[in-house]
Amino acid sequence: MNIKSLLFASAAALAATSGAQAADAIVAAEPEPLEYVRVCDAFGTGYFYIPGTETCLKINGYVRFQVSYGPDEVNKRQGWGDRGTSDWDAFSRAYLAFSSKSDTELGTLTGFFAGEFNADNDSDIGDSLINVDEAYIQLGSLKAGFFYGWWDKGINGETDSLSNITEFNSIAYLYDGGSFQAGVAVDELEGATTKANGIGVEGIVSATVGGVSVDLLGGYDTEVEEGAIRALVSADLGPGVFQMAGVWASDPNTYFATSEWTVAASYRYNATEKLAITPGIQYWGDYGFDSDADQWRGGLAVDYKITQGLASRVSVQYTSRDLGTETDDFVSGFVRLQRDF
């Protein structure tokens, strides 16, 4: 075979091979349509639909830096242990919350989780503490999980102290009639008391008429067989909000353990859209459940919105304590910077 014949044969073979491959050519798959995130406005701002579902999700939180001052301030952060006797303490915190909601035939179904990530060089367990702040499920008016109870609510400012322990694993039911609410909760007190298997019961009745709202709250600790009741009134007054509260306890219990009785008041004055000033005062009678002891505190909290999402708070409090055999007076407070998102 001469060279010309060899070239023609090679060309024919190549053409045949190319034709076979062309018949079996790979066709690219059509791209699937992309589902964009949709805004969900059924449950308020900040929610969006989880792609492919009818469940709405909201992610929010804050980052905080705070410097506190007061006697043995470094020991006061609940659950952080005995870390020293310094009167100054600086710490940072990141708070992250996830809330999911969807409509069902039994009402709105909610799942909520929030975690705190704290950084403090004085911590006896290292320089950080991570804890679950809340984790609960709610269906309509029924709520179950680890969450803050009604005793956690206070009045404006930083002067008041109207409860003892406020967060439990609980089951709660709240009837919400708009201007009228009524609820009951059963709390697990184990870990909050010195006795195991403790059970607590809370009950609340609230009403709102115009700019005035009233809360009547009670709590009973079945382990120590003692309880406490509290009344809280809030009223729109002029350019601000006036609030007043009173507590009475039969003896120290999980819900209130500071004194036999106390009264507190504050007024949040909204000076401008960015500036609010809140003076407050509180008196404790039979402090420590000692008829010869009492305590009072007066102070001021100043809130200023630096810019959108960034706010500051300054608190200065003066406390005077008379224990019968001795007296104690001191100043405490903090400076806080917080970025919300």
Secondary structure, DSSP 8 states (H G I E B T S, - for coil): --HHHHHHHHHHHHHHHHHHHHHT--------------EE-TTSTTEEE-TTSS-EEEEEEEEEEEEEESTTGGG-STTS------SEEEEEEEEEEEEEEEEETTEEEEEEEEEEEEE-TT-TT-SEEEEEEEEEEEETTEEEEEEE-GGG---SSSS----S--EEEEEEEEEE-SSEEEEEEEEE-BTTBSSTT-EEEEEEEEEEETTEEEEEEEEEETTTTEEEEEEEEEEEETTEEEEEEEEEESS--SS--SEEEEEEEEEEEE-SSSEEEEEEEEEEEEETT-TT-EEEEEEEEEEEEEETTEEEEEEEEEEEEE-SS-EEEEEEEEEEEEEE-
